Every structure is written in structure tokens, then in C-alpha cells.
Amino acid sequence: MSEPSVHAGVPAGPGVGAGAVPGGEAVRTGVPEVDEVLARLGEPDGAGAEQWAEVYEDVHARLAATLAALDRG
């Protein structure tokens, strides 16, 4: 038996777009700050691994800061 997909329930699409998971459509959370950060995931489309690493590091840091701000209330 195979493991369920991490992106189960995300509709498949033609490619990676702004804020999209690979092979899926744009992810929308309804939280503007989070949606803005996720939109960065579409920026390096077709770029090399070094540019992807920079984007992922930035996205991670910005999401962590957003979560910390929510915790502070």
C-alpha cells in the first residue's frame, strides 16, 4: 500500500504557477499575508536549484514570522 500524497485533494493543473504546488493550481489560504508569501513560489519557475533555494528560504522565514505574529495575538 502506498503512502497518501502530501498534496491529496489539490487539483492537478498544467504546471507550477504563483503559489502552486508542483503539478497543481495556485494555493489560496484566505489569509492575504500568507497568500502573498506563497505567490513567491511561482517566481523561479524554470530556474536553477540555487534560485529555488533562495525563494524557499525566504518563504520559510516569512511564513515563520507570520505564524509568530499570530501567536503573539
VENWO-V529257 format. One record per run of one state. SS is the DSSP state (H for helix, E for strand, C for the rest). FROM is the first residue (numbers start at 0). TO is the last residue. If there is no record, write none. Layout:
BEGIN
ss;from;to
SS;FROM;TO
SS;FROM;TO
END
This chain:
BEGIN
ss;from;to
C;0;10
E;11;11
C;12;18
E;19;19
C;20;22
E;23;23
C;24;24
E;25;25
C;26;30
H;31;41
C;42;47
H;48;71
C;72;72
END
